[in-house]
Amino acid sequence: MNFIWYIIIGIVSGFLAGKIMNGGGFGLLINLLVGIIGGVLGGWVFGLLGIATAGILGSLITSIIGAVLLLWIVSFFRKPHKADI
């Protein structure tokens, strides 16, 4: 059952991170991957800072912050669009 919650939290956090970072999301599968990797990244960063979260809401916040951080890092490696120039 916990695995299903991780998937749901990953999808939601990936979708919200795509909206926060001036995008529209990348589709269900990519949002899931961004959310899961963001959750791991957010958990690692929070651990370095000594911040602990608990429950579904804490996991969601950690995952969203990690996914936003991941999208921010990825934005440095993407080619600029013509609209960005």
OpenMM code with the backbone's topology and positions (N, CA, C; nanometers):
from openmm import Vec3, app, unit

residues = "MET ASN PHE ILE TRP TYR ILE ILE ILE GLY ILE VAL SER GLY PHE LEU ALA GLY LYS ILE MET ASN GLY GLY GLY PHE GLY LEU LEU ILE ASN LEU LEU VAL GLY ILE ILE GLY GLY VAL LEU GLY GLY TRP VAL PHE GLY LEU LEU GLY ILE ALA THR ALA GLY ILE LEU GLY SER LEU ILE THR SER ILE ILE GLY ALA VAL LEU LEU LEU TRP ILE VAL SER PHE PHE ARG LYS PRO HIS LYS ALA ASP ILE".split()
positions = [
    Vec3(0.0812, -0.1200, 0.0000),
    Vec3(0.0000, 0.0000, 0.0000),
    Vec3(0.0850, 0.1257, 0.0000),
    Vec3(0.1987, 0.1220, 0.0699),
    Vec3(0.2867, 0.2393, 0.0721),
    Vec3(0.3397, 0.2726, -0.0660),
    Vec3(0.3640, 0.1690, -0.1462),
    Vec3(0.4149, 0.1914, -0.2807),
    Vec3(0.3170, 0.2733, -0.3637),
    Vec3(0.1884, 0.2475, -0.3462),
    Vec3(0.0866, 0.3247, -0.4187),
    Vec3(0.0896, 0.4709, -0.3759),
    Vec3(0.1092, 0.4954, -0.2460),
    Vec3(0.1186, 0.6347, -0.1989),
    Vec3(0.2404, 0.7043, -0.2590),
    Vec3(0.3527, 0.6333, -0.2702),
    Vec3(0.4720, 0.6922, -0.3316),
    Vec3(0.4454, 0.7312, -0.4765),
    Vec3(0.3733, 0.6464, -0.5478),
    Vec3(0.3404, 0.6775, -0.6868),
    Vec3(0.2484, 0.7985, -0.6946),
    Vec3(0.1472, 0.8025, -0.6103),
    Vec3(0.0547, 0.9161, -0.6107),
    Vec3(0.1269, 1.0450, -0.5732),
    Vec3(0.2092, 1.0397, -0.4689),
    Vec3(0.2849, 1.1581, -0.4284),
    Vec3(0.3809, 1.2002, -0.5397),
    Vec3(0.4431, 1.1035, -0.6068),
    Vec3(0.5337, 1.1355, -0.7172),
    Vec3(0.4630, 1.2041, -0.8320),
    Vec3(0.3451, 1.1549, -0.8680),
    Vec3(0.2694, 1.2152, -0.9779),
    Vec3(0.2271, 1.3569, -0.9424),
    Vec3(0.1726, 1.3735, -0.8228),
    Vec3(0.1248, 1.5055, -0.7802),
    Vec3(0.2401, 1.6041, -0.7693),
    Vec3(0.3498, 1.5630, -0.7079),
    Vec3(0.4615, 1.6557, -0.6904),
    Vec3(0.5283, 1.6890, -0.8236),
    Vec3(0.5393, 1.5928, -0.9135),
    Vec3(0.5950, 1.6212, -1.0465),
    Vec3(0.5078, 1.7172, -1.1245),
    Vec3(0.3759, 1.6981, -1.1154),
    Vec3(0.2819, 1.7873, -1.1831),
    Vec3(0.2910, 1.9287, -1.1254),
    Vec3(0.2899, 1.9398, -0.9922),
    Vec3(0.2969, 2.0717, -0.9288),
    Vec3(0.4312, 2.1403, -0.9544),
    Vec3(0.5389, 2.0637, -0.9556),
    Vec3(0.6699, 2.1221, -0.9840),
    Vec3(0.6751, 2.1743, -1.1268),
    Vec3(0.6140, 2.1023, -1.2208),
    Vec3(0.6077, 2.1500, -1.3594),
    Vec3(0.5310, 2.2801, -1.3695),
    Vec3(0.4243, 2.2955, -1.2913),
    Vec3(0.3473, 2.4198, -1.2908),
    Vec3(0.4249, 2.5332, -1.2253),
    Vec3(0.4951, 2.5030, -1.1168),
    Vec3(0.5713, 2.6049, -1.0446),
    Vec3(0.6873, 2.6555, -1.1287),
    Vec3(0.7533, 2.5655, -1.2005),
    Vec3(0.8734, 2.6020, -1.2763),
    Vec3(0.8420, 2.6467, -1.4190),
    Vec3(0.7321, 2.7186, -1.4380),
    Vec3(0.6986, 2.7816, -1.5660),
    Vec3(0.6848, 2.6789, -1.6778),
    Vec3(0.6267, 2.5672, -1.6456),
    Vec3(0.5997, 2.4657, -1.7470),
    Vec3(0.4597, 2.4150, -1.7270),
    Vec3(0.4210, 2.3242, -1.8078),
    Vec3(0.2884, 2.2682, -1.7940),
    Vec3(0.2917, 2.1230, -1.7555),
    Vec3(0.4024, 2.0774, -1.7032),
    Vec3(0.4177, 1.9356, -1.6765),
    Vec3(0.4675, 1.8670, -1.8027),
    Vec3(0.5021, 1.7413, -1.7903),
    Vec3(0.5609, 1.6695, -1.9019),
    Vec3(0.4842, 1.5440, -1.9374),
    Vec3(0.3668, 1.5268, -1.8835),
    Vec3(0.2915, 1.4046, -1.9035),
    Vec3(0.3015, 1.3180, -1.7800),
    Vec3(0.2138, 1.2204, -1.7710),
    Vec3(0.2013, 1.1408, -1.6498),
    Vec3(0.3296, 1.0657, -1.6152),
    Vec3(0.3915, 0.9986, -1.7106),
    Vec3(0.5106, 0.9183, -1.6819),
    Vec3(0.6289, 1.0044, -1.6412),
    Vec3(0.6541, 1.1107, -1.7138),
    Vec3(0.7676, 1.1975, -1.6802),
    Vec3(0.7417, 1.2706, -1.5489),
    Vec3(0.6170, 1.3137, -1.5240),
    Vec3(0.5846, 1.3753, -1.3957),
    Vec3(0.6102, 1.2779, -1.2807),
    Vec3(0.5772, 1.1512, -1.3021),
    Vec3(0.6035, 1.0495, -1.2012),
    Vec3(0.7533, 1.0374, -1.1748),
    Vec3(0.8322, 1.0310, -1.2804),
    Vec3(0.9776, 1.0182, -1.2638),
    Vec3(1.0373, 1.1410, -1.1975),
    Vec3(0.9947, 1.2600, -1.2411),
    Vec3(1.0448, 1.3838, -1.1804),
    Vec3(1.0059, 1.3885, -1.0331),
    Vec3(0.8838, 1.3485, -1.0010),
    Vec3(0.8384, 1.3484, -0.8622),
    Vec3(0.9156, 1.2504, -0.7757),
    Vec3(0.9413, 1.1311, -0.8271),
    Vec3(1.0141, 1.0309, -0.7488),
    Vec3(1.1591, 1.0726, -0.7301),
    Vec3(1.2239, 1.1144, -0.8369),
    Vec3(1.3629, 1.1604, -0.8241),
    Vec3(1.3682, 1.2853, -0.7380),
    Vec3(1.2693, 1.3725, -0.7532),
    Vec3(1.2623, 1.4919, -0.6691),
    Vec3(1.2425, 1.4576, -0.5234),
    Vec3(1.1638, 1.3538, -0.4957),
    Vec3(1.1453, 1.3100, -0.3576),
    Vec3(1.2755, 1.2619, -0.2956),
    Vec3(1.3517, 1.1869, -0.3719),
    Vec3(1.4821, 1.1403, -0.3232),
    Vec3(1.5763, 1.2595, -0.3042),
    Vec3(1.5798, 1.3489, -0.4015),
    Vec3(1.6650, 1.4672, -0.3928),
    Vec3(1.6227, 1.5571, -0.2770),
    Vec3(1.4920, 1.5779, -0.2622),
    Vec3(1.4417, 1.6596, -0.1522),
    Vec3(1.4720, 1.5977, -0.0173),
    Vec3(1.4559, 1.4664, -0.0060),
    Vec3(1.4890, 1.3977, 0.1187),
    Vec3(1.6363, 1.4095, 0.1526),
    Vec3(1.7215, 1.4016, 0.0513),
    Vec3(1.8653, 1.4151, 0.0730),
    Vec3(1.9005, 1.5571, 0.1179),
    Vec3(1.8439, 1.6577, 0.0493),
    Vec3(1.8716, 1.7969, 0.0851),
    Vec3(1.8174, 1.8283, 0.2247),
    Vec3(1.6961, 1.7828, 0.2533),
    Vec3(1.6395, 1.8057, 0.3868),
    Vec3(1.7242, 1.7378, 0.4935),
    Vec3(1.7762, 1.6185, 0.4645),
    Vec3(1.8646, 1.5492, 0.5585),
    Vec3(1.9920, 1.6269, 0.5844),
    Vec3(2.0483, 1.6874, 0.4792),
    Vec3(2.1681, 1.7688, 0.4964),
    Vec3(2.1417, 1.8912, 0.5839),
    Vec3(2.0214, 1.9454, 0.5721),
    Vec3(1.9851, 2.0641, 0.6492),
    Vec3(1.9309, 2.0292, 0.7878),
    Vec3(1.9145, 1.9016, 0.8167),
    Vec3(1.8640, 1.8590, 0.9464),
    Vec3(1.7142, 1.8764, 0.9618),
    Vec3(1.6412, 1.8785, 0.8509),
    Vec3(1.4960, 1.8954, 0.8534),
    Vec3(1.4316, 1.7579, 0.8376),
    Vec3(1.3372, 1.7280, 0.9241),
    Vec3(1.2658, 1.6006, 0.9153),
    Vec3(1.1175, 1.6278, 0.8916),
    Vec3(1.0578, 1.5520, 0.8020),
    Vec3(0.9150, 1.5644, 0.7756),
    Vec3(0.8488, 1.4304, 0.8058),
    Vec3(0.7197, 1.4359, 0.8341),
    Vec3(0.6473, 1.3124, 0.8640),
    Vec3(0.5115, 1.3153, 0.7958),
    Vec3(0.4610, 1.1994, 0.7648),
    Vec3(0.3276, 1.1877, 0.7079),
    Vec3(0.3247, 1.2137, 0.5588),
    Vec3(0.2040, 1.2046, 0.5056),
    Vec3(0.1854, 1.2222, 0.3620),
    Vec3(0.2116, 1.3659, 0.3208),
    Vec3(0.1646, 1.4618, 0.4006),
    Vec3(0.1847, 1.6022, 0.3669),
    Vec3(0.3334, 1.6392, 0.3690),
    Vec3(0.4063, 1.5903, 0.4671),
    Vec3(0.5503, 1.6154, 0.4733),
    Vec3(0.6234, 1.5547, 0.3554),
    Vec3(0.5830, 1.4340, 0.3175),
    Vec3(0.6433, 1.3692, 0.2008),
    Vec3(0.6119, 1.4456, 0.0735),
    Vec3(0.4896, 1.4959, 0.0632),
    Vec3(0.4506, 1.5731, -0.0548),
    Vec3(0.5312, 1.7024, -0.0645),
    Vec3(0.5469, 1.7723, 0.0453),
    Vec3(0.6234, 1.8975, 0.0457),
    Vec3(0.7696, 1.8707, 0.0110),
    Vec3(0.8275, 1.7679, 0.0715),
    Vec3(0.9660, 1.7310, 0.0420),
    Vec3(0.9828, 1.6966, -0.1051),
    Vec3(0.8905, 1.6204, -0.1584),
    Vec3(0.8976, 1.5783, -0.2974),
    Vec3(0.8799, 1.6957, -0.3934),
    Vec3(0.7888, 1.7869, -0.3625),
    Vec3(0.7696, 1.9050, -0.4476),
    Vec3(0.8945, 1.9912, -0.4486),
    Vec3(0.9517, 2.0168, -0.3326),
    Vec3(1.0732, 2.0987, -0.3258),
    Vec3(1.1872, 2.0311, -0.4008),
    Vec3(1.2012, 1.9002, -0.3852),
    Vec3(1.3049, 1.8274, -0.4580),
    Vec3(1.2817, 1.8288, -0.6082),
    Vec3(1.1567, 1.8146, -0.6517),
    Vec3(1.1259, 1.8156, -0.7947),
    Vec3(1.1494, 1.9541, -0.8548),
    Vec3(1.1143, 2.0588, -0.7820),
    Vec3(1.1419, 2.1950, -0.8295),
    Vec3(1.2926, 2.2154, -0.8413),
    Vec3(1.3670, 2.1686, -0.7429),
    Vec3(1.5130, 2.1786, -0.7471),
    Vec3(1.5683, 2.1006, -0.8658),
    Vec3(1.5146, 1.9824, -0.8913),
    Vec3(1.5580, 1.9018, -1.0058),
    Vec3(1.5298, 1.9725, -1.1373),
    Vec3(1.4109, 2.0282, -1.1531),
    Vec3(1.3775, 2.1002, -1.2763),
    Vec3(1.4631, 2.2242, -1.2934),
    Vec3(1.4969, 2.2899, -1.1839),
    Vec3(1.5840, 2.4072, -1.1896),
    Vec3(1.7237, 2.3675, -1.2380),
    Vec3(1.7753, 2.2565, -1.1872),
    Vec3(1.9073, 2.2083, -1.2296),
    Vec3(1.9040, 2.1676, -1.3768),
    Vec3(1.7982, 2.0974, -1.4191),
    Vec3(1.7858, 2.0535, -1.5580),
    Vec3(1.7758, 2.1733, -1.6526),
    Vec3(1.7170, 2.2818, -1.6065),
    Vec3(1.7009, 2.3996, -1.6928),
    Vec3(1.8352, 2.4592, -1.7352),
    Vec3(1.9409, 2.4337, -1.6597),
    Vec3(2.0729, 2.4836, -1.6984),
    Vec3(2.1304, 2.4078, -1.8177),
    Vec3(2.0844, 2.2856, -1.8404),
    Vec3(2.1386, 2.2013, -1.9458),
    Vec3(2.0524, 2.1987, -2.0713),
    Vec3(1.9359, 2.2602, -2.0654),
    Vec3(1.8475, 2.2639, -2.1820),
    Vec3(1.8845, 2.3795, -2.2724),
    Vec3(1.8631, 2.3584, -2.4004),
    Vec3(1.8839, 2.4663, -2.4958),
    Vec3(1.7714, 2.5678, -2.4804),
    Vec3(1.8009, 2.6958, -2.4902),
    Vec3(1.6922, 2.7953, -2.4793),
    Vec3(1.5999, 2.7878, -2.6001),
    Vec3(1.4717, 2.8064, -2.5749),
    Vec3(1.3740, 2.8112, -2.6839),
    Vec3(1.3826, 2.9464, -2.7498),
    Vec3(1.3299, 2.9565, -2.8702),
    Vec3(1.3324, 3.0834, -2.9405),
    Vec3(1.2568, 3.1909, -2.8645),
    Vec3(1.1549, 3.1529, -2.7904),
    Vec3(1.0779, 3.2508, -2.7127),
    Vec3(1.1597, 3.3018, -2.5938),
    Vec3(1.2598, 3.2239, -2.5466),
    Vec3(1.3416, 3.2646, -2.4334),
    Vec3(1.4527, 3.3608, -2.4722),
    Vec3(1.4837, 3.3668, -2.6001),
    Vec3(1.5962, 3.4494, -2.6457),
    Vec3(1.5541, 3.5934, -2.6596),
] * unit.nanometer
topology = app.Topology()
chain = topology.addChain("A")
for resn in residues:
    res = topology.addResidue(resn, chain)
    for name in ("N", "CA", "C"):
        topology.addAtom(name, app.Element.getBySymbol(name[0]), res)
